[in-house]
Amino acid sequence: KMASSEATTDDSLYPIAVLIDELRNEDVQLRLNSIKKLSTIALALGVERTRSELIPFLTDTIYDEDEVLLALAEQLGTFTPLVGGPEFVHCLLPPLESLATVEETVVRDKAVDSLRRICEEHNTEDLETHFVPLVKRLAVGDWFTSRTSACGLFSVCYPRLSVATKAELRSHFRSLCQDDTPMVRRAAAGKLGEFAKVVEVDYLKTDLIPMFVALAQDEQDSVRLLAVEACVSMAGLLQQEDTEMLVMPTLRQAAEDKSWRVRYMVADRFIDLQKAVGPEITKTDLVPAFQSLLKDVEAEVRAAAAGKVKDFCQNVDPSVQENVIMNNILPCVKELVTDGNQHVKSALAGVIMGLSPILGKENTVNHLLPLFLSQLKDECPEVRLNIISNLDCVNEVIGIQQLSQSLLPAIVELAEDTKWRVRLAIIEYMPLLAGQLGVDFFNQSLSKLCMTWLVDHVYAIREAATNNLRKLVEKFGSEWAAQNVLPKINAMSRDGNYLHRMTCLACINVVGEVCGKDVTTKTLLPTVLSMANDNVPNVRFNVAKTLQIIGPHIEKESLHSQVKSVLDRLNDDPDTDVKYFASEALTAMTPLFASS
């Protein structure tokens, strides 16, 4: 206990006493909070006492909930200035070393992150005296947890070590690659790529490549697939003939691995591999490998490869590009267009349009357009959407004329399909299409369709067509609407079918907001008011609803003179529903009338 006289002069013992109390508290949240305040406590204690009391205390008393340990592992990574800077940074190693061996992966990973960070802050001497022994202890630890953590520490300390120590570390890493526990081999495979980047090229060939080859043939597919990752790094570090001799045999095996997960990994990293091995090996080795991935028996693998078609073709050496695409890739793509799995078709549809600029006009028209057309008619909505949303890059290659001749019939066919859900799907793509193909083309070819949908016999279609109209007006502007849309809406107000007259009001509800006050007051309002005398009560009460919706978008002088008098009249309507909606509208619009 402190003597009272000392307490008055020296409050500096106070923080650590409180910390000890809080860290022994039963409430996890309290313990967590006190760990998060560690830097404040360290500041209060000063660097010497942080080194001599706080760090040893933390090292000895850490048995806690994972979230508390996680917070501690993170805090310690930023502690260098609080222990007195780089020359004392090694005193942070003991607590982090024990955190790097706990059972919970997230805590171990965070401890390794912090160790990697403070490794940079060690000078060369401390690295050899303090950091490397820690790496070695972890690498030969009894528990697999410590050995997996060790794998992440090699690449950060290796570059600054002596020749002898470097040799020792390579030998330790080799042992980890051959560890009995799959989790350790997995960790080693996962870190092999980053280790390869700092090891001298000669040792890369003599020491690391054999490790890579062994891991790539591991009995566990989870280890083999991580070796594919390492392959990307290694291929980028070697000369072409070395890659061909040392890496490619293993990569060829991986592309035909019995486990689909490994083949998936190859497909997933294919573009990185392609960039790493260069154009020559791409031509001789990767083209056939890519073909076999596109034809894989597993849909996941085909989908991963299909999504890479455009990028792969773009990166092929220009002198053989067209030849490779037409003879090797396109035949596989044709099969994928009719694949049984929708994820595969969808992945392909997302990128296939990108082949158009590479292949040019003639090939696009002869070979790609037929594929696009069949995808436009695919029963899977994702496939259709992916095609429609990428039309612009085909448009740039073959021009709107050619595109409209080939695609328009397909779009019209879908728009008039007997299944209403198919019609619904194409309506939803309309604003997108309009944006991709431009206003002239739209007026000429598509606006008629959009108007036809407004009088469809299925309510869901009429409703979707109404919302579609709003998006088109937003895209093309109110002048366009005044010329192309509003006359047709006005004509619908006189249609013999009362459902079409209702749709007319629904259109005005959505278009009124985006057309601006002038157009709404002069063109739309008279149409609505003319329908207040409709002989069908349903239409009359929708007039009341519409007036309430477009009220804020009407010029003030027309509000009182025209809108209020019509609502007053509807408020005396013999039909109770009409009365109800008219009085609702009057109440809601009181502030508007008051200001006009």
Disulfide bonds with the S-S distance in Angstrom:
none
